[in-house]
Amino acid sequence: QVQLVESGGGLVQSGGSLRLSCAASGIIFSRYVMGWYRQAPGQQRELVATIFSDYATGYADSVKGRFTISRDNAKSMVYLQMSSLKPEDTAVYYCNARRISTDTDNWGQGTQVTVSS
């Protein structure tokens, strides 16, 4: 059974930093593309950052230069370091594990990030 458990969300002032963590279980972690998505109230879920098995990364334009995604295959963990946070970064952040070969998506329950101005 696949489980993705996010942690690290909270309330932070504009300009501050947070580090999100996602612990994965039930999968061969190194074979999955890992990603962070977010969904603000009334908005569609959007991709924030992704990291491939070869550690290549991709970012939404809105977070480039401020957010950094990383993974630790030995611990089955993926992280999102968020800096210079803005009120528009306020959203529920979701961890995603994607197996491209089977077109399979798995989601965590989400963690709330609130940035006050």
N, C-alpha and C positions, 0 to 999 in steps of 0.2 A: 504494500500500500504506500503510495507516494504521499509524502508530507513535506510541506514547505512552511516554515514558521519564521515570520518576520519579527524583528524587535528593533528598538532604538528610536522609535518615533517620539514626538513630544512637542512642547511649545518652546519656541525660540524667538528671539528678537531679530528684526531685520539686520542683515549683515553677519549673523551668527552662523554656527556650524552644527551639523548633526551627522552621526554615522549610523546608517541602517545596516542591519545584519539579517541574513536569511540562512537558516539551517535546513538542509535537505536530507531526507531519509527515504529509503525505499527505491532508490534509483542508483544506477552506475553514474555517479555525478559527472565524471570526466567526459562522458559521451553527450552531455546536454549543453545546449546553448542557454545561458542564464541571462535573465533580463530583469530590469526594474521598470514598472509602469506606474502611472499615477492617474487618479481620477478626482477631479474637483467637483463640488456640487453643481449639478446641472450640466456637466461637461462629459464628453466621451472619454473613455480610458485612452491614455496616450503612452507611447513608448518613451521612456526617459533615457535608458542606457542598456546596452547589451554587451555581453562578453562571450566569445566563442571558445571552443575547446583549445584552440591554439593561442588563447589569451588576446586575440585581436578584439578591439573594442569599437563601439559606435555610440554616438550621443545625439540627442535631439539638439537642434540649434539653440534652443532656449537655455540649455544647461552647459553647453560647451565652455570649458575653461573654469567652470565652478564645481562641477560634479566629477567624481572619479569612481568608476566601477572596478572591482577586483574580485578575484576568486581564489580560494584555497582548496584545491582538489583533494588534498590529504584529509581535510576536515569537512569536506562537503559543505562549504560555506561560500556565500557570495555577499559582497559588501557594497554599499554606496556611500561614499564620503561626499557630503554636501557642504559647500562653503559659500560665503557671500549670499546667504539665503535672502530671498525676496518674498514679500507677501503673496505674490502670484505663484510661488512654489507650494502654497498651502493646498494639501490634497491628501487622500488616502493613497499610500504607496504599496504596491503589490509586487511580490516576487514571482517570477515566472521561470519555469523550466521547460524547454522545448526540445523534443527529439525530432530532428528534421527527417530522419529516415522513416519514421512512422507517422509523421505529421501529428504529433501528440503534444498537447499543452497541459501543463499543470500549474495551478495557482495557489498562492498562500492566501491567508485570510485578510491581509492588509494591516498596515500600521498608519496611524494618523500623524501627519506632520502639519503643524500650524505655525506660521511665521507672522508675528505681529509687527505692525509698522511703528 
